[in-house]
Amino acid sequence: MIFVRLSNSLIVNVNKMEYRFLGGSGLQVPVLTFGTATFGGSNEFFKAWGSTQVEEATRLVDICLDAGVNLFDTADIYSDGLSEEILGKAISGKRDKVLISTKSTFPMSSGPREANYQGSSRFQLIKNVEASLKRLNTDYIDIYHMHGFDGNTPVEEVMRSLDDLIQSGKVRYIAASNFSGWHLMKSQAVADRYGWNKYVAHQVYYSLVNREYEWELMPLGIDQKVGALIWSPLAAGMLGGKYRRNQPFPADSRVVQGGSPVPSFAVPDELLYKVVDALDEVAAETGKTVAQVAINWLLQRPTVASIIIGARNEEQLKQNLAAVGWNLTVEQVKKLDAASETPTIYPYWHQRQNLTLNPLPKFY
């Protein structure tokens, strides 16, 4: 096995899977992460994602490991903790071979809404970490995310509590998720001021039909060495190849069934079909599927460390795994860029008009 450091973010395993450093940390992660939100299906929202149980989950984990995918992402709220429980059983006897990413902050849908039932307070974080460790049947979490920004708890309390969890050995690295630019920058600044551990990653939504991540969070990630872990790279399945112009949305889709994490208003129909048309062209040129092309496009973007893929069955997983091991050409990337470009909002359009003062990330 040979690892070659090519830049601040990239490592290549020439035998199997490509790995990248996670932000400014020394942790190497595969460019594909397996998301386990399909595990469990214990409530109506997550049933639309999937209802994978332990036996099938174990097979999916083994397929991932064989392909070099050793990072598995979950959260305490996924099926009210059942996703964590199933993942813990699926990796039984393999803990030393895998990396686990989980999250907290949001309330579980079951149980009474008592005081301190949500958020990122010291009280809540300690309680949630202990509960996740128990469900996952492990004594440490590799990457622990704040699933959202808690505006009620002082940032100093959040970052100090996370630093204490790292010092205790229960958490290895910390990450944000779904933060705005100022949420993330304030958190990094507070941690830097006191010498505490900072966020090394940011789990974000980013796809060909929603490129707002590029406006502020991407430049911030470059500046602060925060790696991006991308959720819903296919826009809740809309870039999977089944959504077509002048055709109804698939009846079995998460969008129709009410389990989509991407709201319908966020993706205008005409933009979707324009992007799918471009994906069709590139897919024909490469001999790949529309979904594989959409995922590969993301891998060419700055700050992207890993893309979270999900699968309801083995065939879907194998299809998604085939999105790596090759690269789109510069011309193909430009074609997809042009099809997916949308007007920016203020102050970003002003910055684009003054590039010498506000340089944007270079993609080529």
C-alpha positions as CSV (number, residue, x, y, z in Angstrom):
1,M,0.0,0.0,0.0
2,I,1.5,3.3,-1.1
3,F,0.3,6.7,0.2
4,V,1.5,9.9,-1.6
5,R,0.9,13.4,-0.2
6,L,0.0,15.5,-3.2
7,S,-1.3,18.7,-1.5
8,N,-2.7,19.9,1.8
9,S,-5.8,17.9,1.3
10,L,-5.0,14.9,-0.9
11,I,-3.6,11.4,-0.4
12,V,-3.8,8.7,-3.0
13,N,-3.9,5.0,-2.2
14,V,-2.7,3.6,-5.5
15,N,-4.1,0.2,-4.8
16,K,-7.7,0.9,-4.1
17,M,-9.5,4.0,-2.8
18,E,-8.5,7.7,-2.9
19,Y,-8.0,9.3,0.5
20,R,-7.9,12.9,1.5
21,F,-6.8,14.7,4.7
22,L,-9.8,16.0,6.6
23,G,-9.3,19.7,6.6
24,G,-6.1,20.7,8.4
25,S,-6.0,17.6,10.5
26,G,-3.8,14.5,10.0
27,L,-6.8,12.2,9.7
28,Q,-7.1,10.5,6.3
29,V,-10.7,9.8,5.1
30,P,-11.9,8.1,1.9
31,V,-13.4,10.3,-0.8
32,L,-16.6,8.4,-0.3
33,T,-18.3,8.0,3.1
34,F,-21.2,5.6,3.7
35,G,-24.2,7.3,5.2
36,T,-26.4,5.1,7.4
37,A,-29.6,7.3,7.5
38,T,-31.2,4.3,5.7
39,F,-30.6,2.1,8.7
40,G,-33.7,1.6,10.8
41,G,-36.6,3.4,9.3
42,S,-38.4,3.7,12.6
43,N,-40.5,6.7,11.8
44,E,-42.3,8.1,8.8
45,F,-39.6,10.5,7.7
46,F,-36.8,8.0,7.7
47,K,-39.0,5.2,6.2
48,A,-38.8,7.2,3.0
49,W,-35.0,6.9,3.2
50,G,-34.9,3.1,3.9
51,S,-35.3,0.5,6.6
52,T,-32.1,-1.5,6.5
53,Q,-31.7,-3.9,9.4
54,V,-28.7,-5.6,10.9
55,E,-28.1,-8.4,8.5
56,E,-28.2,-6.3,5.3
57,A,-26.3,-3.5,7.1
58,T,-23.5,-5.9,7.8
59,R,-23.3,-6.9,4.2
60,L,-23.2,-3.2,3.1
61,V,-20.5,-2.5,5.6
62,D,-18.4,-5.4,4.3
63,I,-18.9,-4.2,0.7
64,C,-17.7,-0.7,1.7
65,L,-14.6,-2.1,3.5
66,D,-13.7,-4.2,0.5
67,A,-13.8,-1.1,-1.7
68,G,-11.7,0.9,0.8
69,V,-14.6,3.0,2.2
70,N,-14.0,2.9,6.0
71,L,-15.9,6.0,7.1
72,F,-19.5,5.5,8.2
73,D,-21.7,8.5,9.0
74,T,-24.8,8.5,11.3
75,A,-26.6,10.7,13.9
76,D,-28.4,10.3,17.1
77,I,-31.7,11.5,15.6
78,Y,-31.6,9.0,12.6
79,S,-34.5,6.8,13.4
80,D,-34.4,7.9,17.0
81,G,-31.0,6.3,17.6
82,L,-31.8,3.0,15.8
83,S,-29.3,3.9,13.0
84,E,-26.5,4.1,15.5
85,E,-27.6,0.8,17.1
86,I,-27.6,-1.0,13.8
87,L,-24.3,0.5,12.7
88,G,-22.8,-0.6,16.0
89,K,-23.9,-4.2,15.4
90,A,-22.8,-4.1,11.7
91,I,-19.3,-3.2,12.6
92,S,-19.0,-5.7,15.5
93,G,-15.5,-7.1,15.5
94,K,-14.3,-4.5,13.0
95,R,-14.0,-1.3,15.1
96,D,-10.3,-1.0,14.5
97,K,-10.9,-1.0,10.7
98,V,-13.6,1.8,10.6
99,L,-14.1,5.5,11.3
100,I,-17.4,6.5,12.9
101,S,-19.0,9.9,12.4
102,T,-22.0,10.8,14.4
103,K,-23.9,14.0,15.4
104,S,-26.0,15.6,18.1
105,T,-27.9,18.9,18.8
106,F,-31.4,18.3,17.5
107,P,-34.1,16.7,19.6
108,M,-35.1,13.1,19.2
109,S,-38.6,12.8,17.9
110,S,-39.7,10.3,20.6
111,G,-39.9,11.0,24.3
112,P,-41.2,14.0,26.3
113,R,-40.0,17.5,25.5
114,E,-38.4,18.3,28.8
115,A,-35.9,21.0,29.7
116,N,-32.5,20.4,28.2
117,Y,-33.9,18.0,25.5
118,Q,-32.0,19.7,22.7
119,G,-29.0,21.9,21.9
120,S,-25.3,21.9,22.4
121,S,-25.0,22.8,26.1
122,R,-22.3,21.0,28.2
123,F,-25.1,19.1,29.9
124,Q,-26.6,18.0,26.6
125,L,-23.3,17.2,24.9
126,I,-22.0,14.9,27.7
127,K,-25.4,13.2,27.8
128,N,-25.6,12.7,24.1
129,V,-22.0,11.4,23.7
130,E,-22.6,8.8,26.4
131,A,-25.8,7.7,24.7
132,S,-24.2,7.5,21.3
133,L,-21.3,5.5,22.6
134,K,-23.7,3.0,24.2
135,R,-25.8,2.6,21.0
136,L,-22.7,2.3,18.8
137,N,-21.1,-0.1,21.3
138,T,-17.8,1.7,21.3
139,D,-15.7,3.7,23.7
140,Y,-14.8,6.6,21.3
141,I,-16.2,8.5,18.3
142,D,-13.8,9.4,15.5
143,I,-15.7,12.5,14.2
144,Y,-18.3,14.2,16.3
145,H,-20.5,16.8,14.7
146,M,-22.7,19.6,16.0
147,H,-25.7,18.8,13.7
148,G,-26.7,22.5,13.7
149,F,-25.7,25.8,15.4
150,D,-27.2,26.3,18.9
151,G,-27.9,30.0,19.2
152,N,-29.0,29.7,22.8
153,T,-25.7,28.3,24.3
154,P,-22.6,30.5,24.4
155,V,-20.1,29.4,21.8
156,E,-17.4,29.3,24.6
157,E,-19.4,26.7,26.4
158,V,-19.8,24.6,23.3
159,M,-16.2,24.7,22.2
160,R,-14.8,24.1,25.7
161,S,-17.2,21.1,26.2
162,L,-16.1,19.6,22.8
163,D,-12.4,20.2,23.8
164,D,-13.0,18.4,27.1
165,L,-14.6,15.5,25.2
166,I,-11.4,15.2,23.1
167,Q,-9.2,15.4,26.1
168,S,-11.2,12.6,27.7
169,G,-10.6,10.3,24.7
170,K,-14.3,9.9,24.0
171,V,-14.0,12.0,20.8
172,R,-11.1,12.2,18.4
173,Y,-12.1,15.1,16.1
174,I,-14.9,17.6,16.1
175,A,-16.9,19.0,13.2
176,A,-19.8,21.3,12.4
177,S,-22.8,20.7,10.2
178,N,-25.2,23.1,8.5
179,F,-23.5,26.2,10.0
180,S,-23.6,29.6,8.3
181,G,-20.3,31.3,7.6
182,W,-20.4,33.4,10.8
183,H,-21.4,30.5,12.9
184,L,-18.4,28.6,11.8
185,M,-15.9,31.5,11.9
186,K,-17.0,32.6,15.4
187,S,-16.6,29.0,16.7
188,Q,-13.1,28.8,15.2
189,A,-12.1,32.1,16.5
190,V,-13.3,31.3,20.1
191,A,-11.4,28.0,20.0
192,D,-8.3,29.6,18.7
193,R,-8.4,32.3,21.4
194,Y,-8.4,29.8,24.2
195,G,-6.2,27.2,22.6
196,W,-9.0,24.6,22.3
197,N,-9.5,22.1,19.5
198,K,-11.2,23.6,16.4
199,Y,-13.6,22.1,13.9
200,V,-11.7,20.2,11.2
201,A,-14.7,19.5,9.0
202,H,-18.1,20.9,8.1
203,Q,-20.8,18.5,6.9
204,V,-22.8,20.5,4.3
205,Y,-25.3,20.2,1.5
206,Y,-23.8,20.8,-1.9
207,S,-24.9,19.6,-5.3
208,L,-25.0,20.6,-8.9
209,V,-28.5,22.1,-8.4
210,N,-27.5,24.0,-5.2
211,R,-24.1,25.7,-5.2
212,E,-24.6,28.2,-2.5
213,Y,-21.8,26.5,-0.5
214,E,-19.4,28.1,-2.9
215,W,-20.4,31.7,-2.0
216,E,-19.0,31.9,1.6
217,L,-18.5,28.5,3.2
218,M,-16.0,27.3,0.6
219,P,-13.7,30.3,0.8
220,L,-14.0,30.0,4.6
221,G,-13.1,26.3,4.5
222,I,-10.0,27.2,2.4
223,D,-8.9,29.9,4.8
224,Q,-9.6,27.9,8.0
225,K,-8.6,24.5,6.6
226,V,-12.0,23.0,7.2
227,G,-12.8,20.0,5.0
228,A,-16.2,19.5,3.6
229,L,-18.2,16.3,4.0
230,I,-21.0,16.5,1.5
231,W,-24.5,15.3,2.3
232,S,-27.2,14.6,-0.3
233,P,-24.8,15.0,-3.3
234,L,-27.6,13.9,-5.6
235,A,-30.1,16.4,-4.2
236,A,-32.3,13.8,-2.5
237,G,-32.2,11.6,-5.5
238,M,-33.1,14.3,-8.0
239,L,-29.8,13.9,-9.8
240,G,-30.1,10.1,-9.8
241,G,-31.3,9.9,-13.4
242,K,-35.0,9.2,-12.7
243,Y,-36.2,12.9,-12.8
244,R,-37.0,13.9,-16.4
245,R,-38.5,16.8,-18.2
246,N,-42.3,16.5,-18.8
247,Q,-42.5,13.5,-16.6
248,P,-44.0,13.2,-13.1
249,F,-41.6,12.7,-10.2
250,P,-41.1,9.0,-9.4
251,A,-43.7,7.8,-7.0
252,D,-41.2,5.9,-4.8
253,S,-38.9,8.9,-4.5
254,R,-38.1,10.6,-1.2
255,V,-39.4,13.9,-2.6
256,V,-42.8,12.4,-3.2
257,Q,-42.9,10.4,0.0
258,G,-42.0,13.3,2.2
259,G,-38.6,12.2,3.3
260,S,-36.5,14.7,1.3
261,P,-33.9,16.7,3.3
262,V,-33.8,19.2,0.4
263,P,-37.0,21.3,0.2
264,S,-38.8,21.5,-3.2
265,F,-38.5,25.2,-3.3
266,A,-34.7,25.0,-3.3
267,V,-34.5,23.4,-6.7
268,P,-36.4,25.2,-9.5
269,D,-37.7,22.7,-12.1
270,E,-36.1,24.4,-15.0
271,L,-32.7,24.4,-13.3
272,L,-33.1,20.7,-12.4
273,Y,-33.9,19.7,-16.0
274,K,-31.1,21.9,-17.5
275,V,-28.6,20.2,-15.2
276,V,-29.9,16.8,-16.0
277,D,-29.6,17.5,-19.7
278,A,-26.0,18.4,-19.2
279,L,-25.4,15.3,-17.0
280,D,-26.9,13.2,-19.8
281,E,-24.4,14.6,-22.3
282,V,-21.4,14.0,-20.0
283,A,-22.7,10.5,-19.0
284,A,-22.8,9.6,-22.7
285,E,-19.3,10.8,-23.2
286,T,-17.9,9.0,-20.2
287,G,-19.9,5.8,-20.2
288,K,-20.9,6.5,-16.6
289,T,-24.4,7.0,-15.1
290,V,-25.9,10.4,-14.4
291,A,-25.5,9.9,-10.7
292,Q,-21.8,8.9,-11.0
293,V,-21.1,12.0,-13.0
294,A,-22.8,14.2,-10.5
295,I,-20.8,12.8,-7.7
296,N,-17.5,12.9,-9.6
297,W,-18.1,16.6,-10.3
298,L,-18.2,17.3,-6.6
299,L,-14.9,15.6,-6.1
300,Q,-13.2,18.2,-8.3
301,R,-14.3,21.1,-6.0
302,P,-12.0,22.8,-3.5
303,T,-12.3,21.8,0.2
304,V,-14.3,18.6,-0.6
305,A,-12.8,15.8,1.5
306,S,-15.5,13.2,1.2
307,I,-19.0,12.7,-0.2
308,I,-21.6,10.8,1.8
309,I,-23.4,8.2,-0.3
310,G,-26.4,6.2,0.8
311,A,-27.9,3.0,-0.5
312,R,-31.0,1.0,0.2
313,N,-29.4,-2.2,-1.2
314,E,-26.2,-3.7,-2.5
315,E,-26.8,-2.7,-6.1
316,Q,-27.3,1.0,-5.3
317,L,-24.1,0.9,-3.2
318,K,-22.0,-0.7,-5.9
319,Q,-23.3,1.9,-8.4
320,N,-22.3,4.8,-6.1
321,L,-18.9,3.3,-5.4
322,A,-18.2,3.4,-9.2
323,A,-18.3,7.2,-9.0
324,V,-14.6,7.2,-8.1
325,G,-11.4,5.9,-9.7
326,W,-11.7,8.3,-12.7
327,N,-12.1,12.0,-13.3
328,L,-14.1,14.3,-15.5
329,T,-12.2,16.3,-18.0
330,V,-11.8,20.1,-17.6
331,E,-14.2,20.6,-20.5
332,Q,-16.8,18.3,-19.0
333,V,-16.5,20.1,-15.6
334,K,-17.0,23.5,-17.4
335,K,-20.1,22.1,-19.2
336,L,-21.6,21.1,-15.9
337,D,-20.6,24.4,-14.2
338,A,-22.3,26.4,-17.0
339,A,-25.5,24.4,-16.8
340,S,-25.7,24.7,-13.0
341,E,-24.7,28.3,-12.5
342,T,-27.3,30.4,-10.7
343,P,-27.4,34.2,-9.8
344,T,-25.7,35.0,-6.5
345,I,-27.1,37.2,-3.8
346,Y,-25.6,40.3,-2.3
347,P,-22.8,40.7,-1.3
348,Y,-21.5,37.9,-3.4
349,W,-22.4,39.4,-6.8
350,H,-20.6,42.6,-5.6
351,Q,-17.5,40.5,-4.8
352,R,-17.6,38.9,-8.2
353,Q,-17.5,42.3,-9.7
354,N,-14.4,43.2,-7.7
355,L,-12.3,40.0,-8.1
356,T,-9.0,41.7,-7.5
357,L,-10.1,42.7,-4.0
358,N,-12.2,39.6,-3.3
359,P,-10.6,36.7,-5.1
360,L,-12.9,33.6,-5.3
361,P,-11.6,30.0,-5.3
362,K,-10.0,28.8,-8.5
363,F,-11.6,25.6,-9.7
364,Y,-9.0,24.8,-12.4
